Amino acid sequence: MFIRRLESVNAFLAVDLADAPGTGVARLAPKILQGGAKDLARSMTYALASLERRETGISAGINAGPDNRASAVVAFAGEVAGWEAHFRLTPGRGIEAGELDSLGIPLEDDLVAVSAVAAAMASMPGATTASVMGGDVALDAQLASANLTVIDTDDPVAVTCDLLFCGSKVGAIDHLAAARLGCSVVVPTGPLPLTARAIAVCRQRGITALPDFITTCGPLVADSEGAAATTAASIVAEVLGHPDGVFLGACERAESFLAGWQDHLPFGRPMAP
């Protein structure tokens, strides 16, 4: 993992693997932290490896306020487009669709919900109930399509249900929240909602913690809703019986692919700190 700083604007790219094309997200705010960008890049690397794509995860941070955001985005996109590395970025927080010009990947946010629900149902085919942290219209539609009853509650973490869909923020489920979980399966709908300690607690309690780099992979498949659903579900089914749990099973599966073209595996697995 390394940080590449730009010369024309106060911005940087966290790049996980050297000498490889990259895919990731770009975010803009007055202060984007490098640590968080590195975590996002690592999660993307594992997602790409899970799909058997020889690419690195990347994550861009543009530090700009409202008064100079437009010029900062233009400068960022122009400089990175001139690099030899072939990088593509999805617009994240603070960046509008189309602003990244040739670097930009079309937004396919609806496919996150598709892959998340498909992965969830593959992990627990008989699921009938769900609770939601940080949902949206696309997720609501997929839950309805899967005939899942969403429980209306002020405490989605603790309510008794089959599936908890969580995408509200990085590290939303820490070890304390994991100790309160009332669900059978935790299903990320955003990047890195589970901390390393939370994953350990889930395993101790017999709760399946699905990896965000699988549940949110739909936009990387992007052929169709059917392809996104089938891909996520098939990966979960493949690692469902892993002795160390689905999360670590999916990590090992991705690492097996990475070992085929990288001299050294990246240090640290994609979990929130």
C-alpha positions as CSV (number, residue, x, y, z in Angstrom):
1,M,0.0,0.0,0.0
2,F,1.3,3.4,-0.8
3,I,0.1,7.0,-1.1
4,R,0.6,8.9,-4.4
5,R,0.1,12.6,-4.0
6,L,-0.9,14.9,-6.8
7,E,1.0,18.0,-7.8
8,S,-1.8,20.2,-9.2
9,V,-4.2,20.0,-6.3
10,N,-4.4,19.0,-2.6
11,A,-5.3,15.3,-3.3
12,F,-3.9,11.8,-3.1
13,L,-4.5,8.3,-4.2
14,A,-4.2,5.3,-1.9
15,V,-2.9,2.5,-4.1
16,D,-2.9,-1.1,-2.7
17,L,-0.8,-3.0,-5.3
18,A,2.0,-1.6,-7.5
19,D,2.2,-2.0,-11.2
20,A,-1.5,-2.9,-11.9
21,P,-4.5,-1.1,-13.2
22,G,-6.8,0.1,-10.5
23,T,-10.5,0.5,-9.6
24,G,-11.9,2.3,-6.6
25,V,-13.7,5.4,-5.3
26,A,-12.9,9.1,-5.2
27,R,-14.2,11.3,-2.4
28,L,-14.0,15.0,-1.7
29,A,-14.2,16.9,1.6
30,P,-12.2,19.6,3.4
31,K,-10.1,16.8,4.9
32,I,-10.0,13.2,3.6
33,L,-8.0,11.0,6.0
34,Q,-5.4,8.7,4.4
35,G,-6.1,5.9,6.8
36,G,-9.7,5.6,5.8
37,A,-8.7,5.7,2.1
38,K,-6.2,2.9,2.6
39,D,-8.9,0.7,4.2
40,L,-11.3,1.4,1.3
41,A,-8.5,0.5,-1.2
42,R,-7.8,-2.8,0.6
43,S,-11.5,-3.8,0.6
44,M,-11.6,-3.0,-3.2
45,T,-8.5,-5.2,-3.8
46,Y,-10.3,-8.1,-2.2
47,A,-13.5,-7.5,-4.2
48,L,-11.6,-7.4,-7.4
49,A,-9.6,-10.6,-6.5
50,S,-12.9,-12.3,-5.6
51,L,-14.0,-11.6,-9.2
52,E,-10.6,-12.8,-10.5
53,R,-9.6,-9.4,-11.8
54,R,-5.9,-8.6,-11.9
55,E,-6.3,-5.1,-10.6
56,T,-5.5,-3.1,-7.5
57,G,-8.0,-1.4,-5.2
58,I,-7.5,2.3,-5.1
59,S,-9.1,5.2,-3.1
60,A,-8.8,8.9,-3.9
61,G,-9.1,11.8,-1.5
62,I,-9.6,15.4,-2.8
63,N,-9.2,17.9,0.0
64,A,-11.3,20.9,-1.0
65,G,-14.0,23.1,0.4
66,P,-17.2,24.3,-1.2
67,D,-15.5,27.4,-2.8
68,N,-12.9,25.5,-4.8
69,R,-14.4,22.0,-5.1
70,A,-15.2,22.3,-8.9
71,S,-11.7,23.4,-9.8
72,A,-10.1,20.8,-7.5
73,V,-12.1,18.0,-9.2
74,V,-11.1,19.2,-12.7
75,A,-7.4,19.4,-11.7
76,F,-7.5,16.0,-10.1
77,A,-9.2,14.3,-13.0
78,G,-6.8,15.9,-15.5
79,E,-3.6,15.0,-13.6
80,V,-4.6,11.4,-12.9
81,A,-5.7,10.8,-16.5
82,G,-2.2,11.7,-17.6
83,W,-0.6,9.0,-15.4
84,E,0.7,5.8,-17.0
85,A,-1.4,3.8,-14.6
86,H,-4.9,2.9,-15.8
87,F,-7.1,4.0,-12.9
88,R,-10.9,4.2,-12.9
89,L,-12.9,5.7,-10.1
90,T,-16.5,5.8,-9.0
91,P,-17.7,9.2,-7.7
92,G,-18.2,9.0,-3.9
93,R,-19.0,11.6,-1.2
94,G,-18.7,15.1,-2.5
95,I,-18.3,14.3,-6.2
96,E,-21.1,14.3,-8.7
97,A,-21.6,11.8,-11.5
98,G,-19.7,12.8,-14.7
99,E,-17.2,15.1,-12.9
100,L,-14.3,12.7,-13.2
101,D,-14.4,12.7,-17.0
102,S,-12.5,9.8,-18.5
103,L,-11.6,8.4,-15.1
104,G,-15.2,8.0,-14.1
105,I,-17.1,4.7,-13.8
106,P,-20.8,5.0,-14.3
107,L,-22.7,4.8,-11.0
108,E,-24.5,1.4,-10.5
109,D,-25.6,1.9,-6.9
110,D,-28.8,-0.2,-7.3
111,L,-26.6,-3.2,-8.0
112,V,-25.2,-3.0,-4.4
113,A,-28.6,-3.9,-3.1
114,V,-28.9,-6.7,-5.7
115,S,-25.7,-8.4,-4.6
116,A,-26.3,-7.8,-0.9
117,V,-29.7,-9.4,-0.9
118,A,-28.5,-12.3,-3.1
119,A,-25.5,-12.9,-0.8
120,A,-27.8,-12.8,2.2
121,M,-30.3,-15.3,0.8
122,A,-27.4,-17.6,-0.2
123,S,-26.2,-17.6,3.4
124,M,-29.6,-18.3,4.8
125,P,-32.1,-19.5,2.1
126,G,-35.0,-19.7,4.6
127,A,-34.7,-16.1,5.9
128,T,-38.0,-14.3,6.2
129,T,-37.2,-11.3,8.4
130,A,-34.7,-8.4,8.2
131,S,-33.7,-5.2,10.0
132,V,-31.9,-2.3,8.3
133,M,-29.3,0.2,9.2
134,G,-28.8,2.8,6.5
135,G,-31.1,1.6,3.9
136,D,-32.4,3.2,0.7
137,V,-35.0,2.8,-2.0
138,A,-33.0,0.2,-4.0
139,L,-32.5,-2.0,-0.9
140,D,-36.2,-1.7,0.0
141,A,-37.1,-3.0,-3.5
142,Q,-34.8,-5.9,-3.3
143,L,-36.0,-6.9,0.2
144,A,-39.5,-6.8,-1.1
145,S,-38.6,-8.9,-4.1
146,A,-37.0,-11.5,-1.8
147,N,-40.3,-11.6,0.3
148,L,-38.4,-10.4,3.4
149,T,-40.4,-8.7,6.1
150,V,-38.6,-5.6,7.4
151,I,-39.0,-5.1,11.1
152,D,-39.8,-1.5,12.1
153,T,-37.6,-0.9,15.1
154,D,-35.7,1.8,16.9
155,D,-32.9,-0.7,17.5
156,P,-32.1,-2.6,14.4
157,V,-28.9,-4.1,15.9
158,A,-30.6,-5.9,18.8
159,V,-34.0,-6.8,17.3
160,T,-34.6,-10.5,16.7
161,C,-34.4,-11.2,12.9
162,D,-32.8,-13.4,10.3
163,L,-30.8,-10.7,8.5
164,L,-29.3,-7.4,9.5
165,F,-28.4,-5.1,6.6
166,C,-25.9,-2.5,7.7
167,G,-24.2,0.2,5.6
168,S,-24.6,3.3,7.7
169,K,-20.9,4.0,8.3
170,V,-17.4,2.3,8.5
171,G,-17.2,0.4,11.8
172,A,-20.9,0.7,12.5
173,I,-20.8,-2.8,14.1
174,D,-17.9,-2.9,16.6
175,H,-17.4,-5.6,19.3
176,L,-19.9,-4.0,21.6
177,A,-22.6,-3.8,19.0
178,A,-21.8,-7.4,17.9
179,A,-22.5,-8.6,21.5
180,R,-26.0,-7.1,21.2
181,L,-26.9,-8.5,17.7
182,G,-30.2,-10.2,17.5
183,C,-29.8,-11.4,13.9
184,S,-28.4,-14.6,12.4
185,V,-26.6,-13.0,9.5
186,V,-24.9,-9.6,9.2
187,V,-25.1,-8.2,5.6
188,P,-23.0,-5.2,4.7
189,T,-24.5,-2.7,2.2
190,G,-21.6,-0.3,2.5
191,P,-17.8,-0.5,2.9
192,L,-16.3,-1.9,6.1
193,P,-19.1,-1.8,8.6
194,L,-17.6,-4.6,10.7
195,T,-14.5,-4.3,12.9
196,A,-12.1,-7.1,13.3
197,R,-13.2,-7.6,16.9
198,A,-16.9,-7.6,15.8
199,I,-16.2,-10.4,13.3
200,A,-14.6,-12.4,16.1
201,V,-17.6,-11.9,18.4
202,C,-19.9,-12.9,15.6
203,R,-18.0,-16.1,15.2
204,Q,-18.1,-16.9,18.9
205,R,-21.9,-16.3,18.9
206,G,-22.6,-18.3,15.8
207,I,-23.6,-15.3,13.8
208,T,-22.6,-15.3,10.1
209,A,-20.7,-12.1,9.2
210,L,-20.7,-11.6,5.4
211,P,-17.8,-9.7,3.9
212,D,-18.6,-6.3,2.4
213,F,-16.2,-7.0,-0.5
214,I,-18.7,-9.7,-1.6
215,T,-22.0,-8.3,-0.6
216,T,-21.4,-4.9,-2.3
217,C,-19.7,-6.3,-5.5
218,G,-22.7,-5.8,-7.7
219,P,-21.4,-2.7,-9.5
220,L,-18.1,-4.4,-10.3
221,V,-20.0,-7.2,-12.1
222,A,-22.3,-4.6,-13.8
223,D,-23.5,-6.8,-16.7
224,S,-27.0,-7.1,-15.3
225,E,-28.9,-7.5,-12.0
226,G,-29.0,-11.3,-12.7
227,A,-25.2,-11.5,-13.1
228,A,-24.6,-9.4,-10.0
229,A,-27.0,-11.6,-7.9
230,T,-25.6,-14.9,-9.3
231,T,-22.0,-13.8,-8.7
232,A,-22.4,-12.7,-5.1
233,A,-24.6,-15.8,-4.2
234,S,-22.2,-18.2,-5.8
235,I,-19.2,-16.9,-3.9
236,V,-21.0,-17.0,-0.6
237,A,-22.2,-20.6,-1.3
238,E,-18.6,-21.6,-2.1
239,V,-17.3,-20.5,1.3
240,L,-20.4,-21.1,3.4
241,G,-18.9,-24.2,5.0
242,H,-15.5,-22.8,5.8
243,P,-14.3,-23.9,9.3
244,D,-13.3,-20.3,10.2
245,G,-16.5,-18.7,8.9
246,V,-17.7,-17.1,5.7
247,F,-15.7,-13.9,6.2
248,L,-12.3,-15.5,6.6
249,G,-13.2,-18.1,4.0
250,A,-13.9,-15.3,1.5
251,C,-10.6,-13.7,2.4
252,E,-8.7,-16.9,1.8
253,R,-10.5,-17.3,-1.5
254,A,-9.4,-13.8,-2.7
255,E,-5.9,-14.4,-1.4
256,S,-5.6,-17.6,-3.3
257,F,-6.2,-15.6,-6.5
258,L,-3.8,-12.8,-5.5
259,A,-1.1,-15.3,-4.8
260,G,-1.3,-16.3,-8.5
261,W,0.0,-13.0,-9.7
262,Q,1.5,-11.1,-6.7
263,D,4.9,-12.0,-5.1
264,H,3.6,-11.0,-1.7
265,L,0.1,-10.8,-0.3
266,P,-1.1,-7.4,1.0
267,F,-0.6,-7.1,4.7
268,G,-3.9,-6.8,6.6
269,R,-7.4,-8.0,5.7
270,P,-10.3,-5.7,4.8
271,M,-11.9,-5.0,8.2
272,A,-12.7,-1.8,9.9
273,P,-10.1,-0.9,12.6
